[in-house]
């Protein structure tokens, strides 16, 4: 089978399209024919080996990549099942959130990680969901402890996580303010934001409005300034931050957590890679998607052969919603 293999850190050019052995599922695994995947910052951080501090902390391989086939999002069809698998059979349409393996024609997935694909989504749309939507769900529901009627601000509302966060916050009954660039104001309004702040014209940390929950995806404002936009007992949830080769975005997140004991507002960090309930979370998202409350926003759809270009475009940081790759 064909796969894009990562043998060394670097630019998207290091992704090597090559022939590799087709995987064979273990007793508790399902072999999935990948029909679509998508690109996340998670992929290019692993591709670049950045921030460098993550190599020292064990999150990435020290000298060479720990993950060899990137792609955390997978949507496809069941090709074969292990002898202990009872919940799936060949031909089933499925999707999953993995640590790696999506940038390939086939991948083996544990039965406990796999979920039925939303019936009203194409493979490409379904592949846009797992990492970004689960991240938004965890940030709002688990870390943000969102409640109906709360005022929620999403900083970075037009990206992959942000477009899901706006829709999920509305589905949870919150009043939502989205912060984005001038070219994305109408997009953010169209997915359900009650108010949209154009950061080129306004500074949400200085407009005097206070929010119960602030989801900081962009990480482009100092933590101290973000706290000024929160109610005294509000919550600041950190999802991302400014990119950097050495420390960022980890430095931005750690500095916020370090100061949290000294303020009245609660601070939390969302780490999707440590979540062990991805199947349950995907099932929750499927219910919302099939009910028409959440719809993936897709900026571009690349063919599998152009995976390097897809990663390069997503890494630029200007994608509106998700960047999808179809096979």
C-alpha angles and dihedrals in degrees: 000000000000122000138162104241124200111211100160138015119267147087124333087275090077090066101105117206103213146143116271133171115280107247122246117217120240120228093278097037137092124217109224126198100219112229097170142000134175140218125251133178084252088070099051093042087058091043093052096037089231141187090038091214088066089064091056092046092053098249091115133025111277099228104001134028116279091203113061103182112038127203119103096189120074134176122172150102130300108251100177139347135218119249094257095051113109104159099065139041135187112291097029115137110233145164135199148178111234139172091238145337107084097110091074140075094248136021135179115232130187112247089236091058098050127088134183112266116250106267095225096053132082118230090260093051092046091051089057091062115062111071099023097043095042089050091052091046094051092045094052104032104031107024098026096038089213119202132191114272096025123133109241127187121198112199105200096028099164101058131084098280093032097057090052092044093055092051095043093049089054091047088054090055100255130141104243133209116187124201117205145135124285094263094057103047095103092045093054091046091049093057093056112278111153090207131016124205117204102211091205089066106024138038109217090201092061105038094091096242118130125209132199093219130022118193107199110199100146096050090201097130127065114262090238090057092048089055088059088064092054131088113247091261096033128127130240114203117191118208104159143349145193114318121244141163099234114028113345135133087019092057092055091052096044093049090054093049092047093058096042096092089062099055134063095235121087119241126201138170124219114221110178094178091069095050115116097186101070095132091053091046092049089051090053091050091048090057091053093045094049089047089057095244097114129036126177115245111218123194101181138002117207129190115245093254089061096054091123090057091048092053091046092052094048091048090059088070100227101102116132102223117324138353110220133196120203127199 
